[in-house]
Structures are given as C-alpha cells and as structure tokens.
C-alpha cells in the first residue's frame, strides 16, 4: 500500500490536492512513482474552464469533476506484477501517460497502460514532456516526407512548439513559427526556427511568402486549436501543399471556400490527433508509425538533444500551485508556456 497525492480540478476554475491509498499491484499491474509531470495547456485548460466537450457527454464517465488532469509524466517503477509485459523491474526509469500524481497504478488493457524505459542520459524533467510531444509529432508523421521541405507552424503554444521542434528534428527546412506572443516566437527561435512571424505586424501570407520566396510553405501545421484559423492555415500552404491540424479545434469553422481554397489548389488537409497512434489504421496511413515507435523516437531525440527543449519550460511548480499555473497559462501568455510539476 502506497499513499499518493493527486492534483485535481475539483470544478471549473478550482483545483486541489488530495491524498489516496494505492494498493500493491496485482499480477497485471505496475506501480510507478512520478518525479515530474507536464501540463498540457490545451486539454487541461478546456477542462479547467469547463468548456471541454466531453464534460457533458454521459458516455465519458471519466471526464467529470473532480477531474484528474495530465497525461505525461516520468518517474521510477516501485513495484511490478509478475504478469506485466515488458520486462520492467523495480527502480527502472520510465516515461508514462500519468495524471498529475505522485504515484500511478497502471493496469494491462487500459488505454493509459503504456510504459517506456528512459535512455540512460535522459533526465526525468525532460522525459516528462514526451507524451505531450507526441501530439506535436503528428505534423511530421502525417506529412510523410519532411526532409528539406519548407514548413510553417501556426500557433506556438506547447503543441505548436513540439510541432515545430519535431519538424526540425525530422529534417524539414526552413521552418517558420507564427504567433502573436513575442515570448513564444523567441522560444521557437531558441529551438532552431529559421524565421518567426508576428501576425499583428502585417499580412501573414505576405510575410511568409517574402521569407520563403515562394507562394507558401509545403507543410503547414495548425496548432491554434481555433477552428477559424484553419482557413488561414490553408492560405499559407503552397499549391499542392499539406495542412496538418495538430491543435484540437473545438468548434466549427466559418467561411471555408472548399472550391477555391482547397479543391482548385490541390491542397491536402488532414487531422493528426496524437491518440490516433493507438489505432491500427494509422500504421497503413502513415508509414508504420504506432504509439510505441513514436514514444521511443521522441525519448531518443530528447536524450540526444536533436529534439530541443530550449526556451520551452518557463515554470516548475509544486502540486498546490496547479491553479495558479492554469491562471498563468490562460491570462499571462507573455510569461507562461511550458509548465512542469515536480513531485520529489
């Protein structure tokens, strides 16, 4: 039996920390103690503000208050059941899709029951972002060939940052970041973006074309989470270019001219939700990628430094500071970007 702390969203705009008892693992379970967990601003803020669409869905019983937020953590194995797959042992350093909690019990068969061993030279804090990074990786996976192709990322929050950084790691170039927040643009440049654009400084399409010397980018990743931004993303792609939607656009877009802006221009628009890497169909659609391959690739790139975290983590908090961090991510975008929760 282990006593654990869990940071939860108790109701819209309120958080708390509760203590629970976790039993010893059964034969098909593994118990992991977290060192760090990472905040995913899009999903977690949608729950924190009470706007996430699944909160009102009776078919989604786990998406109710009090809600256990978070899905990206790193720590050490405390105990492992004898039938748990993967040859894990007590003390192993691992990445896993954990909630914000000091310890987590994972059961074979549950969608969150995924555990990956860390490279020896990868620290817990860096490893804690790996599951979130998969959602940004979707832009590179769905685009297919990335080497030497120009790319633009619209929206440089945490998912947009990982979209940009994964495209860089995958050999795309030049890679351009687009966001109105100066700190986010500077973070993208720290990671290696060749150019950044402030959309408040003039027409974005003209700024992008002037830098690239072409009529648009070959790959455009939309990471805004705003439905009405997708037509903008389409306008930034070159003819026959690709638009990959990696931010979750909760709502409906308006004024989409599918004939002139998509059909005649031979543009491809695709979704890239990170959870689709669970689905067998994704293997056929995207060159044999699955969730295990994606997470192992991300952990290797983080360890080697090819996937840069420069300028990304702005705050490291304690569990009782979760509400303050959410408020910062909502209202202080000039200073808040990547947030880690430290458990040890």
N, C-alpha and C positions, 0 to 999 in steps of 0.2 A: 504493500500500500504506500502510495506517494501523495503528499499534499502538494497541490499545484495552484498557482494563481492564474486567473484568466481575465484579460481586459475585454470588456463587452460594451456594446452600445445598448443601453437599457431602454431607451425610447428616443425619438427624434431630438437631436441636439443635446443628448445627455449620455455620458459614459460612466463606467465604474470598474472596479477591480473586485473580483470575488475569489474566494478560496473553495476548492473542491478536493475530494479524495478520489484518487485514481487507483483502481485495483491492480494487482500484479497481472501481467499479460497472460492470456490464455495461449494455447499452443499455436494459434493462427494470428497472434498479435505481436506488436513491437511497441515498446515504451521508449520515448525519446525526450531528453531534457533539452530545451531550447537555450541557446546562447544569445541569439538575435532573431528578431522577426522584422520584416519590412512592410511598410504601409503601401497599399495600392490605392492611390488617391481617387481614381475614377469610381471603382466599385464601392469602396468604403464610404466615400462622401455621399454617394447616391443612397446608401442605407442610412448614414448619419443624418441626412436632411429629410429622410422619409420619402424620397422620390423614386427609389428603385422599384421597377415594375413588378418584381417577384414578391414584394412585401404583401401585396393584396391578392396573390394567387393562392387559392386554397390547396392547389396541387403541389405547392412548395413549402411543406411544413417547417423546414429548417430555416426559412427566410422570414422569421418572425422575431419580435422583440421579447426578451433580451437576445440580441444577436451577437454571435461570436465572429467578429470580423478578422480579416487577414487570411492569407493563403500562401505565404512564402517565408520560410524560416530555415535556420541551420542550428545544429547542436550535436549532442553525443547520445549514442544508444545507451540506455540504462539497463534494460532487460529485453530479451527476445525469446519468443515462444519457439519450441523445438520444431514446429512445422512451418515457421515463417520462411518464405522463399528469399533467396539472395545471399546466403552465406554471411549474414551480419553477426557481429559479436559485441558484447558489452565494451563500451569505450570507443567504438567506431565513430568517426566524424562524418556527419551526413547532412544533406540538403533534403527538405521535405516540404509539402504544401500545408504547413501548420498554421493554425489560427494564432492570434496573439495570446500565447500561454507559455508558462514556464515549463510545462511538460505536456506531452500529447500521446495518447494511446491510439494506434492505427490498427485496423482490422482488415485482413485479406478480404477482397471483394468490394470494399467501399472505394468510391472514386478518389478519395483523398489518400488512399493507402499506396503511396509512391515514395520510395526512399532511394537516394543516390549517394554513394560514398564520395567524399571530397578528395580531390588531389591533395597530396601532402603539403604543398606550398600555398594552398588557398585558405585564407583566414575566414573565420565564422562571419564576420561582418560583411565581407564581400560576397560570401556564398549565400547569405540570407536573401539577396535580391534575385536569385536565379529563377525562381518560379514566376515572379513578376516579369522578368526579362523575356520569358517565352512569348508573352503577348506582343511584345515589340518585334521579336524574331519573326513573327508571322509575315511581316512585309517582305523579308528576304526569302522565306520559304515559298510564299505564293508567287513571288516574281519569277521564280525559276532561275534563269541565268542572271547573275548580278555583276560578274567581273567586268569592270570597265564601263558599266552603264551609268549614265547620269541619274541622280535621284534627288528628290526634294521631299522633305518631311514637314507636313503642315500640322502645327501644334507640338510644342516641345515640353509638355508635362512629362511625367515619369514614363509613360508608354511611348510617347514620341521620342524621348531621349534614347530609349532602348531600340526603337526602330532605327534611328539614325546611327547609333553605335554598332548595331548588328550589321547594317548595310555597309558600314566602313570595314568591319571585320571580314565581311564576305567579299570585299574587293570592289564594291561599287565606287564610282567616282566620275566627276566631282559630286559630292554630297552636300546639299544645301538645307539649312534649317530655317523654318519660318515661324515666328512667334512675336507677339507684341510686347512680351515681357523681356526686358534687357537681360536680367539675370539668367533666364533660360537660354537666350541666344549665346551668352558668354559661356555657359556650361557646354553647349554644343560645340563651340569653337575649342574649348579646352579638351574635348574628346577627339578633335581632329576634323571637324566640319570645315570644308574649304571656304564656305561662304555662309552668311546668315542674312536674313531679310526681316526688316521690321514692316509689317503690313500697314502700319499707320503712317509710314513715310512716303507713300505713293502706291501706284498700281502694282500689285504683287506680280501679276503676269509680266508686266513690262520689266520690273526689276529682275525677275528670274531669267527672262529671255536675254536681257542685256548682259548678265553674268555668263550664262551658258553659251551665248552666241547662236542659239537655236530657238525654235518656237516653243519649246517646253522641255520638260525632263522626261527621260524614258520610263522612269519609275516614280510615282508619286504615292507616298504613304500618308493617308489622312488619319491623324491621331487626336483630333479635336474632341471627338465624342459628340459633335454637334451635327445633326442631320443636314442643316442648311449649308454646312461647309463642304459637303460632297460635290455639289456642282462647281464650287471654286476649285476643289482638287482636280476635277475633270478638266477644267480650263487650263490648269498648269501642266498637264501632260502633253507631250508632243503627239502628233498624229500617229496612230497605231501604238501609242504608249499604254502603260498599265497604271491603274489606280487601285491601290490596296487599302481597304478600310480596316485599320487595326484598333482604333478607338471605338468603343461601343456607342453607336449613335442612337440614343434612346429617344425615339420620336419619329416624326415624318418630315421628309424634306419637301420644300415647296419650289415651284418654278423650275423643274428639271425638264429640259428640252432634249428628249432622248434621240430625236432625229438629227438635229444639227450638232448637238454637243457630244453625242456618243456614237450613233449609228454611222453617220457620214464620215466621222473622223476615225473610225475603226479602233476605238478605244476599248480596252478591256477593264471592267470594274469588278473587283472581287472582294469578298469578305475574308477576314483572317482572324477569327476569334481563336485565342490560344487553346481553348478546350477542345477544338476540333482535332487537335493532335491525338486525342483519345480515340477518334473514330477510325475504323478500318478503311473507310473510303478514302481517307486523306492519303494513305500510302500510295494509292493509284494516281491521285491527282497531283501529288507534289514530290515526286521523286523519292519514294520510300522513306519519307520522314514519319516518325512516330514520336510519342512523348518522351520515351527513353532516349532516343537518339538526340532529340532537341535538348533535353536537360544535360546530358553528358557533354554535348558540344558546348553549351553555354558555360558549364563548370570548367571545361578545359580552356576556353578562351579567357575567362575571368582569371584563371590561375596564370596563364601565360602573359596576361596584360594586353592581349590583342583586342579584347572587349574592355574598353576603358571605362572606368568609373569617375574620371576626372571631373570635378565640378558638380557631381551629381548629388551626393549626400550633404544636405545642409543642416540637418538636425539629428541628434541621437537622444532619445527620450527614455524616461522610465515609464512603467505601465500606467501610473496615475496621471501622467501627462498626455494621455491619448486625446482627451477632449480638446486640450489646448493646441495640440498638433493639427487636429481636424479644423479648428477655427483658423489656424495659420494657413493651412492649405486652401481654405475657402476664401479668406479675406486678405491675405498678405502674400500674394504671388511673387512679389519682388524679393522675398526673402526665403520662402519655403518651396522646396522642390522634392528631394528625396529624404525620407524620414525612416530611421531605424529605431526599433525598440530593443533596449538592452535588458536581458533577463538575469545575467550573472554578474 
